[in-house]
Amino acid sequence: MNKTVDLAVSGTWFRAMTIYGKVMIGDEAFEFYNEKNVEDYIQIPWDQITYVVADVHFKGKYIPRFEIRTKKDGKFIFITKDPKKTLRAIRKYVPADHMRQALGVWDTIKLFFTRKKK
C-alpha cells in the first residue's frame, strides 16, 4: 500500500496469539507483515486511525506496547524493537492530539473510585 517506507522494524502483533513480523510505516499506511506467512498481514490507512495509545512507564524511558484504534475495525496492539522511533514515525502522519498516553495503574484506580454512579 505504501509508495515509500519511512521505517521498517521487527515487531509483534497481539491477536488471539502473538504474531511476529515486520512493522512498516510509510506515506499511505501502517503495515504489519507476518514473518512466516506473507499472506497474514494488516494494513491500516492513516485516515482510518482515530487514536494511538502508548503505555509509558518511568517518565518515557520504557514503552512496552502501543495500541492503534481505528474507526471501523477496533483496536490493534503492537510491540516493536524500538517503540520510540516507531511512535515518532507515526507522529508524522497522525495528529499530535490523537497520540495519547495510556492511564497508569493509580490513575485507573482513582478513576474507578471517583466515577459517579448512575
N, C-alpha and C positions, 0 to 999 in steps of 0.2 A: 504494500500500500504506500510506503514511503518512497519518495524520489531520492532524498538524501538522508543519510543516517548521521545524527549528531553524537550518539553514544550507543555502544553495544557492550553489555556486561553480563556476566553469569548471574543467574537468578533462580529463585524458587517461587512457584505459584502454589498457593494453598487452595486446593479444590477439595474433593472428597478425600483424595490422597495428595501427598506432596508431589509436585512435578518439577523436575529440574530441567533447565534450559537456558536460553538467552533472552535478555530483555533488550529491545531495540527502541530507541527514541529518535524519531525523525520529524520531518516537516509536516507530515499528514496525520500520524497516529502514534500511539503507544502500542508496541507489539511484543508478544512473548511467543517463543517457539520452543517446543519440546526437543531435547537433545536426541532422544531415541526414536521418536515418531514424529517426523516432519509434518505430517498431516494434522497433528494435535497442536493447534496454535490459537491465539486470540489476538484480535486487532481492535483497538479502541480508538476511534477518531477523536480528535481534540474537541470537536464541538459536542460530543456526547458525554464528556466528563463534566460532572457537576462539582465535585469536591475531591481533593486529595488530602487524606488524613494520615499524619505520621505519628507514630509513637515515639516520643522524645524523652530520653532519660538523661540524668546528670547534666542538665543545662545544655543539651545539644551535643554532648560528647558521644552518646550512644543512641543510635536509631535502629532498633531491631527489625521493624517492618513498617510498611505503609500500605494504605488501602485506597483504592480508586473507586469512587462512587459514580455510577453512570445514571443517565436519565431513564433508560428502559431496563437494562439488564441487571441492575443491582450492584453488589459490592464485589471487588476482587482484591485479595490480599497477596502482596508480593514481598519477597526479601531479595536484596541484591548484594553483590560483593562490596560495592561502595555506595551506600544509600545516600550520602550527602551529595555526591557527584550526580547521582540519578535524579534526586529531587531538584537540584539546580538546573539540570537539563529540562526537566518537566516544567519548571518555572518560566522558561522561555515561552511556552505555549499555553499554560493555564494561568489566568489572572491571579495576582497575589491574594486577593480577597477570597479566592476559592481554595487556597492552600491552608489547611488547618492543622493544629496540634491536638492530638487526642487528649482526653481528660486523664489525669493521673488517678491513682488509687484513692487518695484522700479527697480529691475533687468529686469523684464518683460517690463516695460515702457521704460527703457533705451535701451533695445534690439529693441523695436519697432521703436524708432527714429533713431538709429544708423545703422539699417539694410540697405544695399544697394538695390536700386530698380533695377529690371531687365529691 
